[in-house]
Amino acid sequence: MEVAKLALAHDKPFAMNLSAPFICEFFSEPLMQVIPYVDVIFGNETEAETFASRQNWNTKDLKEIALKICKLSKQNENRSRIAIITQGVHPVILAKDGKITEFEVHEIPTEKIVDTNGAGDAFVGGFLSQYIQGKDLDICVKCATWAASRIIQRSGCTFEGKANFQA
């Protein structure tokens, strides 16, 4: 909470990942205490559905869930909340200002997939690497999917060499 409050006090964006379904399920109270400070929130489809269930939203529609997350109370009203939900090879859902944008994911051939652990973390890292530079959201998502696609072709969440992402 202290980091969230510090980000608010200094008008800096605060990002958070839902992390895992069990976080949404068993730690919903502390999660809901920090949500008002969150400017950018990430989650995969299972995490989003679990979060929605704990909020008693009675929907599994990921677009609806993303929009509802954006509408939750927010401390910094100068910055719109962005909710991003990944779905593996299915389009990334991004909600902002009452609108949904979907981004295609380029499927990696099954034989090239080594380990999907860390794909979500790589996605978030790729997104934030562009977001902090003030890039458009479509570039942020493009880098996010690029980073995730690289990580799943390796064992563990590792990356060697210099990233060569091109917008």
N, CA, C and O atoms as a DFTB+ gen file, in Angstrom:
668 C
 N C O
     1  1       0.812      -1.196       0.000
     2  2       0.000       0.000       0.000
     3  2       0.858       1.264       0.000
     4  3       0.482       2.280      -0.584
     5  1       1.999       1.190       0.653
     6  2       2.842       2.381       0.730
     7  2       3.336       2.804      -0.649
     8  3       3.392       3.997      -0.947
     9  1       3.692       1.841      -1.488
    10  2       4.144       2.159      -2.846
    11  2       2.994       2.770      -3.642
    12  3       3.193       3.731      -4.385
    13  1       1.807       2.223      -3.489
    14  2       0.635       2.749      -4.192
    15  2       0.363       4.192      -3.774
    16  3       0.087       5.043      -4.619
    17  1       0.440       4.464      -2.492
    18  2       0.200       5.816      -1.991
    19  2       1.292       6.778      -2.446
    20  3       1.016       7.938      -2.753
    21  1       2.522       6.299      -2.486
    22  2       3.639       7.121      -2.958
    23  2       3.462       7.474      -4.434
    24  3       3.697       8.613      -4.837
    25  1       3.050       6.501      -5.231
    26  2       2.797       6.755      -6.656
    27  2       1.712       7.818      -6.812
    28  3       1.841       8.716      -7.643
    29  1       0.657       7.722      -6.027
    30  2      -0.419       8.710      -6.084
    31  2       0.092      10.092      -5.679
    32  3      -0.193      11.082      -6.353
    33  1       0.838      10.159      -4.592
    34  2       1.341      11.441      -4.088
    35  2       2.231      12.148      -5.105
    36  3       2.269      13.377      -5.156
    37  1       2.945      11.370      -5.912
    38  2       3.865      11.943      -6.903
    39  2       3.301      11.896      -8.323
    40  3       4.023      12.127      -9.293
    41  1       2.011      11.597      -8.437
    42  2       1.318      11.519      -9.728
    43  2       2.053      10.619     -10.722
    44  3       2.223      10.966     -11.891
    45  1       2.480       9.471     -10.238
    46  2       3.148       8.473     -11.079
    47  2       2.186       7.315     -11.315
    48  3       1.403       6.969     -10.431
    49  1       2.239       6.716     -12.497
    50  2       1.346       5.577     -12.750
    51  2       1.697       4.384     -11.868
    52  3       2.867       4.110     -11.601
    53  1       0.676       3.697     -11.432
    54  2       0.848       2.508     -10.598
    55  2       0.228       1.327     -11.328
    56  3      -0.959       1.341     -11.651
    57  1       1.031       0.313     -11.584
    58  2       0.575      -0.875     -12.314
    59  2       0.575      -2.077     -11.386
    60  3       1.377      -2.164     -10.455
    61  1      -0.339      -3.006     -11.656
    62  2      -0.436      -4.212     -10.841
    63  2      -0.914      -5.376     -11.695
    64  3      -1.687      -5.207     -12.638
    65  1      -0.441      -6.543     -11.343
    66  2      -0.845      -7.777     -12.000
    67  2      -1.725      -8.556     -11.017
    68  3      -1.398      -8.647      -9.834
    69  1      -2.826      -9.110     -11.497
    70  2      -3.662      -9.934     -10.617
    71  2      -2.899     -11.151     -10.108
    72  3      -3.270     -11.732      -9.088
    73  1      -1.852     -11.534     -10.800
    74  2      -0.858     -12.520     -10.371
    75  2      -1.265     -13.981     -10.472
    76  3      -0.559     -14.769     -11.101
    77  1      -2.366     -14.356      -9.880
    78  2      -2.796     -15.760      -9.890
    79  2      -4.234     -15.829      -9.387
    80  3      -4.653     -14.984      -8.595
    81  1      -4.995     -16.829      -9.839
    82  2      -6.379     -16.945      -9.366
    83  2      -6.491     -17.014      -7.843
    84  3      -7.429     -16.462      -7.268
    85  1      -5.537     -17.690      -7.180
    86  2      -5.645     -17.815      -5.728
    87  2      -5.485     -16.462      -5.031
    88  3      -6.025     -16.267      -3.942
    89  1      -4.753     -15.527      -5.641
    90  2      -4.634     -14.180      -5.064
    91  2      -6.012     -13.511      -5.074
    92  3      -6.446     -12.937      -4.074
    93  1      -6.682     -13.596      -6.213
    94  2      -8.028     -13.007      -6.340
    95  2      -9.018     -13.685      -5.404
    96  3      -9.912     -13.038      -4.859
    97  1      -8.855     -14.987      -5.223
    98  2      -9.786     -15.781      -4.418
    99  2      -9.578     -15.581      -2.918
   100  3     -10.529     -15.304      -2.187
   101  1      -8.333     -15.724      -2.461
   102  2      -8.075     -15.763      -1.023
   103  2      -7.568     -14.452      -0.432
   104  3      -7.529     -14.299       0.789
   105  1      -7.183     -13.515      -1.278
   106  2      -6.674     -12.231      -0.791
   107  2      -7.468     -11.072      -1.399
   108  3      -6.918     -10.009      -1.685
   109  1      -8.761     -11.295      -1.588
   110  2      -9.586     -10.284      -2.257
   111  2      -9.703      -8.989      -1.446
   112  3      -9.790      -7.907      -2.026
   113  1      -9.706      -9.087      -0.129
   114  2      -9.837      -7.874       0.678
   115  2      -8.628      -6.948       0.518
   116  3      -8.814      -5.771       0.210
   117  1      -7.394      -7.437       0.714
   118  2      -6.256      -6.531       0.489
   119  2      -6.134      -6.102      -0.974
   120  3      -5.690      -4.991      -1.264
   121  1      -6.524      -6.974      -1.880
   122  2      -6.501      -6.630      -3.302
   123  2      -7.438      -5.448      -3.563
   124  3      -7.074      -4.516      -4.280
   125  1      -8.620      -5.484      -2.994
   126  2      -9.586      -4.407      -3.206
   127  2      -9.171      -3.111      -2.506
   128  3      -9.635      -2.032      -2.874
   129  1      -8.305      -3.214      -1.506
   130  2      -7.798      -2.004      -0.858
   131  2      -6.813      -1.262      -1.758
   132  3      -6.724      -0.036      -1.702
   133  1      -6.078      -1.996      -2.584
   134  2      -5.083      -1.367      -3.454
   135  2      -5.659      -0.956      -4.811
   136  3      -5.121      -0.061      -5.462
   137  1      -6.739      -1.596      -5.238
   138  2      -7.327      -1.326      -6.563
   139  2      -7.575       0.166      -6.823
   140  3      -7.323       0.613      -7.942
   141  1      -8.049       0.955      -5.865
   142  2      -8.282       2.374      -6.162
   143  2      -7.027       3.139      -6.604
   144  3      -7.135       4.205      -7.210
   145  1      -5.860       2.608      -6.307
   146  2      -4.607       3.268      -6.674
   147  2      -4.063       2.795      -8.025
   148  3      -3.125       3.384      -8.562
   149  1      -4.647       1.748      -8.560
   150  2      -4.107       1.102      -9.760
   151  2      -4.536       1.838     -11.026
   152  3      -5.721       2.074     -11.264
   153  1      -3.531       2.194     -11.833
   154  2      -3.779       2.840     -13.125
   155  2      -3.799       1.828     -14.261
   156  3      -4.584       1.958     -15.200
   157  1      -2.941       0.828     -14.175
   158  2      -2.867      -0.219     -15.201
   159  2      -2.919      -1.557     -14.485
   160  3      -2.091      -1.837     -13.618
   161  1      -3.895      -2.385     -14.848
   162  2      -4.036      -3.694     -14.213
   163  2      -4.010      -4.781     -15.277
   164  3      -4.668      -4.681     -16.312
   165  1      -3.241      -5.811     -14.999
   166  2      -3.055      -6.929     -15.916
   167  2      -3.616      -8.201     -15.298
   168  3      -3.619      -8.362     -14.078
   169  1      -4.084      -9.093     -16.143
   170  2      -4.494     -10.416     -15.694
   171  2      -4.748     -11.313     -16.884
   172  3      -4.987     -10.841     -17.996
   173  1      -4.695     -12.610     -16.642
   174  2      -5.074     -13.538     -17.714
   175  2      -6.557     -13.879     -17.544
   176  3      -7.208     -13.404     -16.614
   177  1      -7.076     -14.697     -18.442
   178  2      -8.513     -14.972     -18.428
   179  2      -8.975     -15.642     -17.139
   180  3     -10.052     -15.322     -16.636
   181  1      -8.193     -16.555     -16.599
   182  2      -8.583     -17.256     -15.372
   183  2      -8.571     -16.306     -14.178
   184  3      -9.478     -16.329     -13.346
   185  1      -7.542     -15.476     -14.102
   186  2      -7.464     -14.493     -13.020
   187  2      -8.632     -13.509     -13.096
   188  3      -9.237     -13.176     -12.077
   189  1      -8.942     -13.052     -14.297
   190  2     -10.041     -12.093     -14.481
   191  2     -11.383     -12.711     -14.089
   192  3     -12.200     -12.065     -13.432
   193  1     -11.606     -13.953     -14.489
   194  2     -12.860     -14.628     -14.140
   195  2     -12.976     -14.826     -12.630
   196  3     -14.055     -14.655     -12.063
   197  1     -11.874     -15.184     -11.978
   198  2     -11.885     -15.362     -10.527
   199  2     -12.141     -14.030      -9.833
   200  3     -12.922     -13.957      -8.885
   201  1     -11.479     -12.978     -10.309
   202  2     -11.690     -11.639      -9.755
   203  2     -13.166     -11.252      -9.871
   204  3     -13.762     -10.776      -8.905
   205  1     -13.750     -11.456     -11.045
   206  2     -15.160     -11.120     -11.283
   207  2     -16.079     -11.915     -10.361
   208  3     -17.053     -11.381      -9.832
   209  1     -15.765     -13.179     -10.175
   210  2     -16.568     -14.028      -9.296
   211  2     -16.551     -13.496      -7.865
   212  3     -17.587     -13.466      -7.200
   213  1     -15.384     -13.080      -7.393
   214  2     -15.261     -12.546      -6.029
   215  2     -15.992     -11.210      -5.873
   216  3     -16.364     -10.819      -4.766
   217  1     -16.190     -10.519      -6.995
   218  2     -16.930      -9.251      -6.968
   219  2     -18.433      -9.471      -7.163
   220  3     -19.216      -8.521      -7.169
   221  1     -18.822     -10.748      -7.325
   222  2     -20.226     -11.113      -7.580
   223  2     -20.775     -10.457      -8.842
   224  3     -21.924     -10.016      -8.871
   225  1     -19.954     -10.397      -9.877
   226  2     -20.373      -9.782     -11.131
   227  2     -21.176     -10.739     -12.012
   228  3     -21.792     -10.301     -12.983
   229  1     -21.182     -12.007     -11.700
   230  2     -21.978     -12.998     -12.439
   231  2     -21.779     -12.940     -13.947
   232  3     -22.743     -12.989     -14.711
   233  1     -20.541     -12.836     -14.363
   234  2     -20.230     -12.872     -15.793
   235  2     -18.858     -13.500     -15.997
   236  3     -17.965     -13.378     -15.159
   237  1     -18.720     -14.164     -17.116
   238  2     -17.420     -14.685     -17.534
   239  2     -16.985     -14.007     -18.830
   240  3     -15.974     -14.373     -19.429
   241  1     -17.769     -13.008     -19.253
   242  2     -17.452     -12.242     -20.456
   243  2     -16.256     -11.338     -20.140
   244  3     -16.375     -10.378     -19.379
   245  1     -15.119     -11.653     -20.727
   246  2     -13.883     -10.953     -20.388
   247  2     -13.914      -9.472     -20.749
   248  3     -13.307      -8.654     -20.058
   249  1     -14.602      -9.128     -21.805
   250  2     -14.719      -7.709     -22.172
   251  2     -15.517      -6.957     -21.108
   252  3     -15.150      -5.856     -20.697
   253  1     -16.595      -7.563     -20.678
   254  2     -17.415      -6.950     -19.630
   255  2     -16.622      -6.826     -18.332
   256  3     -16.701      -5.808     -17.644
   257  1     -15.866      -7.857     -18.005
   258  2     -15.044      -7.826     -16.789
   259  2     -14.025      -6.692     -16.872
   260  3     -13.855      -5.939     -15.913
   261  1     -13.352      -6.567     -18.006
   262  2     -12.353      -5.505     -18.176
   263  2     -12.986      -4.125     -17.998
   264  3     -12.417      -3.255     -17.339
   265  1     -14.156      -3.933     -18.583
   266  2     -14.848      -2.645     -18.447
   267  2     -15.244      -2.377     -17.000
   268  3     -15.131      -1.249     -16.520
   269  1     -15.708      -3.411     -16.306
   270  2     -16.109      -3.255     -14.908
   271  2     -14.895      -2.938     -14.027
   272  3     -14.992      -2.134     -13.100
   273  1     -13.761      -3.567     -14.316
   274  2     -12.539      -3.268     -13.557
   275  2     -12.186      -1.791     -13.720
   276  3     -11.811      -1.128     -12.754
   277  1     -12.306      -1.284     -14.937
   278  2     -11.992       0.127     -15.189
   279  2     -12.900       1.068     -14.414
   280  3     -12.499       2.182     -14.076
   281  1     -14.117       0.630     -14.131
   282  2     -15.097       1.483     -13.451
   283  2     -14.989       1.447     -11.927
   284  3     -15.661       2.219     -11.244
   285  1     -14.154       0.562     -11.389
   286  2     -13.990       0.525      -9.938
   287  2     -13.427       1.859      -9.455
   288  3     -12.772       2.575     -10.213
   289  1     -13.684       2.182      -8.200
   290  2     -13.254       3.485      -7.675
   291  2     -11.753       3.686      -7.878
   292  3     -10.965       2.741      -7.852
   293  1     -11.389       4.952      -8.080
   294  2     -10.002       5.282      -8.415
   295  2      -9.604       6.560      -7.687
   296  3     -10.357       7.534      -7.673
   297  1      -8.431       6.552      -7.088
   298  2      -7.929       7.718      -6.364
   299  2      -7.485       8.834      -7.307
   300  3      -7.867       9.990      -7.121
   301  1      -6.684       8.498      -8.313
   302  2      -6.162       9.502      -9.244
   303  2      -7.103       9.607     -10.438
   304  3      -7.057       8.784     -11.352
   305  1      -7.940      10.609     -10.423
   306  2      -8.916      10.774     -11.498
   307  2      -8.324      11.484     -12.710
   308  3      -9.013      11.658     -13.716
   309  1      -7.056      11.897     -12.632
   310  2      -6.390      12.545     -13.766
   311  2      -5.921      11.542     -14.808
   312  3      -5.571      11.921     -15.926
   313  1      -5.913      10.269     -14.450
   314  2      -5.425       9.221     -15.348
   315  2      -6.471       8.119     -15.400
   316  3      -6.874       7.588     -14.365
   317  1      -6.906       7.777     -16.601
   318  2      -7.883       6.693     -16.763
   319  2      -7.240       5.352     -16.441
   320  3      -6.064       5.126     -16.727
   321  1      -8.027       4.472     -15.846
   322  2      -7.523       3.124     -15.588
   323  2      -7.548       2.328     -16.890
   324  3      -8.458       2.467     -17.707
   325  1      -6.536       1.498     -17.058
   326  2      -6.428       0.588     -18.194
   327  2      -6.462      -0.825     -17.631
   328  3      -5.695      -1.155     -16.727
   329  1      -7.347      -1.656     -18.162
   330  2      -7.410      -3.071     -17.772
   331  2      -7.031      -3.904     -18.989
   332  3      -7.579      -3.728     -20.077
   333  1      -6.089      -4.809     -18.784
   334  2      -5.593      -5.646     -19.877
   335  2      -5.741      -7.103     -19.474
   336  3      -5.251      -7.526     -18.427
   337  1      -6.423      -7.864     -20.320
   338  2      -6.633      -9.288     -20.062
   339  2      -6.059     -10.082     -21.223
   340  3      -6.419      -9.876     -22.382
   341  1      -5.154     -10.997     -20.883
   342  2      -4.573     -11.880     -21.895
   343  2      -5.353     -13.183     -21.923
   344  3      -5.993     -13.570     -20.946
   345  1      -5.282     -13.856     -23.081
   346  2      -6.018     -15.112     -23.267
   347  2      -5.191     -16.110     -24.056
   348  3      -5.718     -16.769     -24.951
   349  1      -3.921     -16.237     -23.750
   350  2      -3.085     -17.165     -24.511
   351  2      -2.994     -16.738     -25.963
   352  3      -2.571     -15.621     -26.260
   353  1      -3.389     -17.628     -26.877
   354  2      -3.300     -17.323     -28.313
   355  2      -4.473     -16.477     -28.809
   356  3      -4.477     -16.040     -29.960
   357  1      -5.456     -16.246     -27.957
   358  2      -6.615     -15.439     -28.343
   359  2      -6.308     -13.956     -28.111
   360  3      -5.374     -13.631     -27.379
   361  1      -7.070     -13.068     -28.714
   362  2      -6.741     -11.639     -28.642
   363  2      -6.624     -11.091     -27.225
   364  3      -7.346     -11.493     -26.313
   365  1      -5.693     -10.163     -27.075
   366  2      -5.537      -9.414     -25.836
   367  2      -6.676      -8.399     -25.786
   368  3      -6.973      -7.730     -26.776
   369  1      -7.301      -8.295     -24.627
   370  2      -8.392      -7.340     -24.420
   371  2      -7.845      -6.170     -23.620
   372  3      -7.249      -6.355     -22.559
   373  1      -8.051      -4.969     -24.136
   374  2      -7.645      -3.760     -23.432
   375  2      -8.874      -2.873     -23.286
   376  3      -9.541      -2.543     -24.267
   377  1      -9.161      -2.495     -22.046
   378  2     -10.287      -1.602     -21.768
   379  2      -9.757      -0.286     -21.231
   380  3      -8.868      -0.250     -20.381
   381  1     -10.325       0.795     -21.749
   382  2      -9.975       2.138     -21.270
   383  2     -11.093       3.088     -21.684
   384  3     -11.582       3.034     -22.812
   385  1     -11.484       3.944     -20.773
   386  2     -12.498       4.969     -21.056
   387  2     -13.780       4.392     -21.653
   388  3     -14.369       4.986     -22.556
   389  1     -14.207       3.245     -21.153
   390  2     -15.455       2.645     -21.609
   391  2     -15.383       1.971     -22.964
   392  3     -16.409       1.578     -23.519
   393  1     -14.189       1.836     -23.495
   394  2     -14.018       1.220     -24.813
   395  2     -13.122      -0.006     -24.710
   396  3     -12.211      -0.072     -23.884
   397  1     -13.408      -0.975     -25.574
   398  2     -12.618      -2.205     -25.665
   399  2     -11.843      -2.186     -26.975
   400  3     -12.383      -1.860     -28.032
   401  1     -10.572      -2.540     -26.881
   402  2      -9.755      -2.757     -28.071
   403  2      -9.183      -4.157     -27.952
   404  3      -8.714      -4.553     -26.885
   405  1      -9.221      -4.903     -29.039
   406  2      -8.637      -6.242     -29.049
   407  2      -7.405      -6.237     -29.942
   408  3      -7.378      -5.593     -30.991
   409  1      -6.394      -6.963     -29.506
   410  2      -5.135      -7.059     -30.225
   411  2      -4.846      -8.523     -30.530
   412  3      -4.821      -9.366     -29.633
   413  1      -4.632      -8.805     -31.787
   414  2      -4.327     -10.173     -32.203
   415  2      -2.994     -10.625     -31.616
   416  3      -2.083      -9.823     -31.411
   417  1      -2.903     -11.900     -31.355
   418  2      -1.676     -12.525     -30.861
   419  2      -1.178     -13.449     -31.962
   420  3      -1.925     -14.283     -32.475
   421  1       0.083     -13.292     -32.317
   422  2       0.659     -14.162     -33.337
   423  2       1.015     -15.498     -32.695
   424  3       1.856     -15.574     -31.799
   425  1       0.362     -16.532     -33.169
   426  2       0.535     -17.861     -32.590
   427  2       1.919     -18.414     -32.910
   428  3       2.401     -18.324     -34.039
   429  1       2.533     -18.980     -31.900
   430  2       3.830     -19.645     -32.044
   431  2       3.546     -21.120     -32.300
   432  3       2.739     -21.722     -31.592
   433  1       4.193     -21.710     -33.298
   434  2       3.976     -23.141     -33.554
   435  2       4.254     -23.973     -32.296
   436  3       5.219     -23.720     -31.575
   437  1       3.416     -24.945     -32.048
   438  2       3.513     -25.780     -30.848
   439  2       4.908     -26.348     -30.645
   440  3       5.401     -26.404     -29.519
   441  1       5.538     -26.765     -31.720
   442  2       6.865     -27.376     -31.587
   443  2       7.932     -26.383     -31.113
   444  3       9.007     -26.800     -30.684
   445  1       7.653     -25.089     -31.184
   446  2       8.618     -24.079     -30.725
   447  2       8.383     -23.661     -29.274
   448  3       9.224     -22.990     -28.674
   449  1       7.239     -24.057     -28.712
   450  2       6.933     -23.681     -27.330
   451  2       7.664     -24.625     -26.382
   452  3       7.492     -25.843     -26.428
   453  1       8.488     -24.024     -25.520
   454  2       9.301     -24.801     -24.580
   455  2       8.699     -24.750     -23.176
   456  3       8.594     -25.780     -22.511
   457  1       8.305     -23.560     -22.723
   458  2       7.872     -23.379     -21.343
   459  2       7.028     -22.103     -21.271
   460  3       7.517     -21.022     -21.602
   461  1       5.787     -22.215     -20.847
   462  2       4.924     -21.027     -20.775
   463  2       5.033     -20.292     -19.442
   464  3       4.439     -19.227     -19.274
   465  1       5.793     -20.854     -18.482
   466  2       6.010     -20.141     -17.222
   467  2       6.719     -18.822     -17.511
   468  3       7.721     -18.790     -18.225
   469  1       6.204     -17.761     -16.966
   470  2       6.818     -16.449     -17.159
   471  2       6.257     -15.666     -18.328
   472  3       6.634     -14.512     -18.533
   473  1       5.360     -16.271     -19.103
   474  2       4.798     -15.559     -20.259
   475  2       4.050     -14.299     -19.821
   476  3       4.184     -13.245     -20.444
   477  1       3.270     -14.408     -18.760
   478  2       2.533     -13.244     -18.265
   479  2       3.456     -12.161     -17.741
   480  3       3.230     -10.974     -17.977
   481  1       4.498     -12.572     -17.026
   482  2       5.474     -11.604     -16.515
   483  2       6.188     -10.902     -17.664
   484  3       6.410      -9.692     -17.621
   485  1       6.547     -11.670     -18.689
   486  2       7.199     -11.081     -19.860
   487  2       6.255     -10.115     -20.563
   488  3       6.675      -9.051     -21.017
   489  1       4.985     -10.482     -20.653
   490  2       3.977      -9.611     -21.262
   491  2       3.938      -8.271     -20.527
   492  3       4.011      -7.210     -21.147
   493  1       3.823      -8.334     -19.206
   494  2       3.756      -7.115     -18.402
   495  2       5.028      -6.287     -18.580
   496  3       4.960      -5.070     -18.756
   497  1       6.177      -6.940     -18.536
   498  2       7.443      -6.228     -18.713
   499  2       7.544      -5.554     -20.066
   500  3       7.980      -4.407     -20.166
   501  1       7.140      -6.268     -21.106
   502  2       7.160      -5.690     -22.448
   503  2       6.239      -4.488     -22.553
   504  3       6.607      -3.462     -23.126
   505  1       5.041      -4.618     -21.999
   506  2       4.081      -3.510     -22.025
   507  2       4.656      -2.292     -21.305
   508  3       4.678      -1.187     -21.848
   509  1       5.118      -2.511     -20.080
   510  2       5.596      -1.390     -19.275
   511  2       6.846      -0.744     -19.855
   512  3       7.063       0.454     -19.673
   513  1       7.674      -1.525     -20.554
   514  2       8.885      -0.954     -21.160
   515  2       8.541       0.142     -22.163
   516  3       9.310       1.086     -22.343
   517  1       7.408       0.020     -22.803
   518  2       6.967       1.028     -23.771
   519  2       6.084       2.091     -23.109
   520  3       6.146       3.269     -23.462
   521  1       5.277       1.669     -22.164
   522  2       4.358       2.582     -21.476
   523  2       5.120       3.701     -20.769
   524  3       4.727       4.865     -20.836
   525  1       6.206       3.344     -20.094
   526  2       6.973       4.361     -19.359
   527  2       7.678       5.335     -20.298
   528  3       8.124       6.402     -19.877
   529  1       7.776       4.963     -21.564
   530  2       8.356       5.864     -22.562
   531  2       7.286       6.718     -23.245
   532  3       7.589       7.520     -24.128
   533  1       6.030       6.535     -22.826
   534  2       4.941       7.323     -23.383
   535  2       4.456       6.853     -24.743
   536  3       3.820       7.611     -25.475
   537  1       4.754       5.597     -25.085
   538  2       4.330       5.060     -26.385
   539  2       2.822       4.827     -26.395
   540  3       2.199       4.671     -25.345
   541  1       2.247       4.805     -27.595
   542  2       0.829       4.508     -27.751
   543  2       0.533       3.105     -27.226
   544  3       1.399       2.229     -27.244
   545  1      -0.689       2.904     -26.764
   546  2      -1.061       1.620     -26.173
   547  2      -0.923       0.464     -27.151
   548  3      -0.601      -0.649     -26.734
   549  1      -1.157       0.693     -28.438
   550  2      -0.997      -0.400     -29.399
   551  2       0.459      -0.843     -29.485
   552  3       0.726      -2.031     -29.664
   553  1       1.396       0.077     -29.363
   554  2       2.824      -0.278     -29.352
   555  2       3.153      -1.019     -28.056
   556  3       3.917      -1.984     -28.068
   557  1       2.583      -0.573     -26.951
   558  2       2.808      -1.242     -25.659
   559  2       2.367      -2.699     -25.729
   560  3       3.087      -3.591     -25.280
   561  1       1.181      -2.942     -26.293
   562  2       0.669      -4.314     -26.398
   563  2       1.496      -5.115     -27.397
   564  3       1.754      -6.298     -27.175
   565  1       1.906      -4.498     -28.472
   566  2       2.733      -5.195     -29.466
   567  2       4.046      -5.664     -28.831
   568  3       4.481      -6.792     -29.065
   569  1       4.670      -4.810     -28.038
   570  2       5.906      -5.202     -27.353
   571  2       5.620      -6.279     -26.309
   572  3       6.423      -7.193     -26.122
   573  1       4.490      -6.174     -25.637
   574  2       4.107      -7.165     -24.627
   575  2       3.973      -8.551     -25.244
   576  3       4.504      -9.527     -24.713
   577  1       3.264      -8.634     -26.365
   578  2       3.086      -9.943     -27.009
   579  2       4.401     -10.435     -27.598
   580  3       4.670     -11.636     -27.616
   581  1       5.218      -9.506     -28.080
   582  2       6.548      -9.872     -28.595
   583  2       7.375     -10.508     -27.472
   584  3       7.966     -11.572     -27.659
   585  1       7.414      -9.855     -26.310
   586  2       8.206     -10.361     -25.183
   587  2       7.701     -11.729     -24.721
   588  3       8.495     -12.639     -24.484
   589  1       6.391     -11.870     -24.594
   590  2       5.821     -13.154     -24.163
   591  2       6.133     -14.249     -25.173
   592  3       6.428     -15.383     -24.795
   593  1       6.068     -13.909     -26.459
   594  2       6.336     -14.924     -27.489
   595  2       7.790     -15.382     -27.459
   596  3       8.083     -16.524     -27.814
   597  1       8.692     -14.518     -27.046
   598  2      10.108     -14.907     -26.940
   599  2      10.336     -15.807     -25.728
   600  3      11.057     -16.802     -25.809
   601  1       9.718     -15.449     -24.609
   602  2       9.923     -16.190     -23.361
   603  2       9.418     -17.624     -23.467
   604  3      10.063     -18.535     -22.949
   605  1       8.285     -17.847     -24.125
   606  2       7.736     -19.207     -24.180
   607  2       8.564     -20.142     -25.057
   608  3       8.325     -21.349     -25.088
   609  1       9.525     -19.584     -25.760
   610  2      10.398     -20.412     -26.593
   611  2      11.690     -20.776     -25.865
   612  3      12.620     -21.318     -26.462
   613  1      11.737     -20.469     -24.557
   614  2      12.915     -20.761     -23.738
   615  2      12.474     -21.484     -22.467
   616  3      11.294     -21.479     -22.117
   617  1      13.406     -22.085     -21.802
   618  2      13.124     -22.729     -20.527
   619  2      13.255     -21.687     -19.421
   620  3      14.294     -21.040     -19.286
   621  1      12.206     -21.532     -18.643
   622  2      12.207     -20.526     -17.585
   623  2      11.992     -19.136     -18.159
   624  3      11.960     -18.948     -19.376
   625  1      11.850     -18.186     -17.284
   626  2      11.638     -16.798     -17.719
   627  2      13.002     -16.137     -17.868
   628  3      13.412     -15.317     -17.046
   629  1      13.693     -16.516     -18.941
   630  2      15.044     -16.008     -19.176
   631  2      15.125     -15.365     -20.552
   632  3      14.370     -15.703     -21.464
   633  1      16.048     -14.440     -20.677
   634  2      16.260     -13.767     -21.955
   635  2      17.746     -13.491     -22.077
   636  3      18.355     -12.900     -21.185
   637  1      18.315     -13.915     -23.170
   638  2      19.741     -13.664     -23.392
   639  2      19.920     -12.604     -24.462
   640  3      19.106     -12.475     -25.377
   641  1      20.993     -11.854     -24.330
   642  2      21.300     -10.855     -25.343
   643  2      20.470      -9.602     -25.175
   644  3      19.839      -9.380     -24.141
   645  1      20.486      -8.794     -26.209
   646  2      19.768      -7.519     -26.201
   647  2      18.439      -7.681     -26.930
   648  3      18.370      -8.304     -27.990
   649  1      17.397      -7.119     -26.356
   650  2      16.076      -7.191     -26.986
   651  2      16.093      -6.415     -28.297
   652  3      16.670      -5.331     -28.384
   653  1      15.457      -6.979     -29.306
   654  2      15.439      -6.319     -30.616
   655  2      14.018      -6.009     -31.072
   656  3      13.696      -6.119     -32.256
   657  1      13.169      -5.619     -30.119
   658  2      11.790      -5.280     -30.463
   659  2      11.761      -4.077     -31.389
   660  3      12.427      -3.071     -31.144
   661  1      10.995      -4.190     -32.435
   662  2      10.791      -3.087     -33.378
   663  2       9.302      -2.798     -33.466
   664  3       8.505      -3.683     -33.777
   665  1       8.935      -1.559     -33.191
   666  2       7.523      -1.171     -33.285
   667  2       7.155      -1.128     -34.734
   668  3       6.011      -0.824     -35.072
